[in-house]
Amino acid sequence: MSVAFTKEESSETAAEIHLPDRPISPHPNLVTADGLKRLEAEAEEARAAYRAAQAIEDVNERRRQSAVPYRDLKYLTERLRTAQVIPAPEGNTVVAFGSRVTFERDDGRVQTYRIVGEDEADPKTGTISFVSPVAARLMGKAVGDVVMVGDQELEITAIG
């Protein structure tokens, strides 16, 4: 039956439960071993939240409570399916996926980030995605190399 022929409350509920899919990146889904574990944990949390929501008796509330976990579970299932675990770098002579790199900006700020997959990146905690402009410019470079990111110069001072 069309939403047009139901009570207004139902049409509002229908609008609430049809969440858009979380966008999937067009880039390869590279992850660290820790990143894969985090994706698995997030998927399990989403599964548990979805199961809990399915136990709610009120159909409208069940739909509302199920929407976010269902959307997240679809996203996480796809990210787990396409995950490519990249082993930790063997050395620290050049910046690679999984490297912790310290660089100095031309304004004197010193920053350290670990280069990781898109889903595990969080600059506030010291990780950036390998597809970020900074990481993309640093990859393959060595200590002492200078790269331009926008109008800023970054000099690599350490790789770990």
NORWOGI-V799825 format. One record per pair of residues at least 6 apart in sequence whose C-alpha atoms are under 6 Angstrom apart, sorted by sequence separation. I is the first residue (numbers start at 1). J is the second residue. If there is no record, write none. Layout:
I;J
I;J
//
This chain:
56;62
104;110
121;127
122;128
147;153
103;110
121;128
147;154
3;11
54;62
103;111
121;129
146;154
53;62
102;111
146;155
88;98
102;112
145;155
101;112
118;129
145;156
53;65
101;113
115;127
116;128
117;129
144;156
53;66
100;113
113;126
114;127
115;128
116;129
143;156
100;114
113;127
115;129
116;130
143;157
99;114
115;130
143;158
50;66
99;115
98;115
97;115
98;116
50;69
49;69
46;69
46;73
43;73
43;76
96;139
95;139
95;140
94;140
95;141
17;64
94;141
106;153
94;142
105;153
93;142
105;154
17;67
104;154
103;154
104;155
103;155
30;83
31;84
32;85
103;156
29;83
30;84
31;85
32;86
102;156
103;157
29;84
102;157
102;158
101;158
101;159
100;159
100;160
99;160
92;159
92;160
35;120
31;117
30;117
//
